[in-house]
C-alpha cells in the first residue's frame, strides 16, 4: 500500500481555484445587488482550456472542478 499523497497537476489546481473563486462570488450570502463575475468566468474558461491543452481529459477536469 502506498503512503504517497496524490497531487493534482498544476493545470487542474488552477481549475479548482477558478471554480472556488467563481462559486464564492456567485453564492456569497452577504452579497447585495449585482456582482460582475465576467472576469471569474473568463478565468474559469481559461483554466479549463489550459488543462485540456496540457492533455488532461474532460473527465479529469470536471472531477477537479466538482470535488
C-alpha positions as semicolon CSV with decimal commas, in nm:
position;residue;x (nm);y (nm);z (nm)
1;X;0,000;0,000;0,000
2;X;0,139;0,339;-0,100
3;X;0,169;0,613;0,158
4;X;0,213;0,883;-0,104
5;X;-0,047;1,157;-0,115
6;X;-0,186;1,204;-0,465
7;X;-0,133;1,552;-0,606
8;X;-0,313;1,735;-0,881
9;X;-0,132;1,867;-1,183
10;X;-0,079;2,241;-1,184
11;X;-0,339;2,290;-1,457
12;X;-0,603;2,104;-1,257
13;X;-0,520;2,304;-0,944
14;X;-0,590;2,618;-1,149
15;X;-0,932;2,472;-1,239
16;X;-1,003;2,405;-0,871
17;X;-0,902;2,760;-0,774
18;X;-1,104;2,922;-1,054
19;X;-1,407;2,712;-0,960
20;X;-1,377;2,810;-0,594
21;X;-1,349;3,180;-0,677
22;X;-1,649;3,165;-0,908
23;X;-1,859;2,972;-0,657
24;X;-1,768;3,214;-0,379
25;X;-1,871;3,514;-0,587
26;X;-2,197;3,358;-0,706
27;X;-2,314;3,215;-0,377
28;X;-2,194;3,475;-0,125
29;X;-2,482;3,503;0,128
30;X;-2,371;3,858;0,216
31;X;-2,381;3,980;-0,142
32;X;-2,607;4,271;-0,216
33;X;-2,701;4,382;-0,563
34;X;-2,531;4,290;-0,885
35;X;-2,189;4,123;-0,889
36;X;-1,999;4,121;-1,216
37;X;-1,845;3,776;-1,243
38;X;-1,729;3,813;-1,604
39;X;-1,358;3,804;-1,515
40;X;-1,412;3,497;-1,296
41;X;-1,598;3,315;-1,574
42;X;-1,318;3,405;-1,816
43;X;-1,056;3,274;-1,570
44;X;-1,255;2,952;-1,525
45;X;-1,277;2,902;-1,902
46;X;-0,906;2,977;-1,945
47;X;-0,811;2,731;-1,670
48;X;-1,019;2,458;-1,832
49;X;-0,866;2,532;-2,173
50;X;-0,512;2,522;-2,030
51;X;-0,586;2,188;-1,866
52;X;-0,716;2,050;-2,198
53;X;-0,410;2,186;-2,379
54;X;-0,189;2,011;-2,122
55;X;-0,353;1,682;-2,215
56;X;-0,599;1,635;-1,930
57;X;-0,929;1,466;-2,012
58;X;-1,264;1,636;-1,974
59;X;-1,343;1,379;-1,707
60;X;-1,036;1,480;-1,503
61;X;-1,112;1,848;-1,550
62;X;-1,475;1,805;-1,445
63;X;-1,366;1,600;-1,146
64;X;-1,125;1,874;-1,037
65;X;-1,395;2,136;-1,077
66;X;-1,655;1,949;-0,877
67;X;-1,457;1,789;-0,594
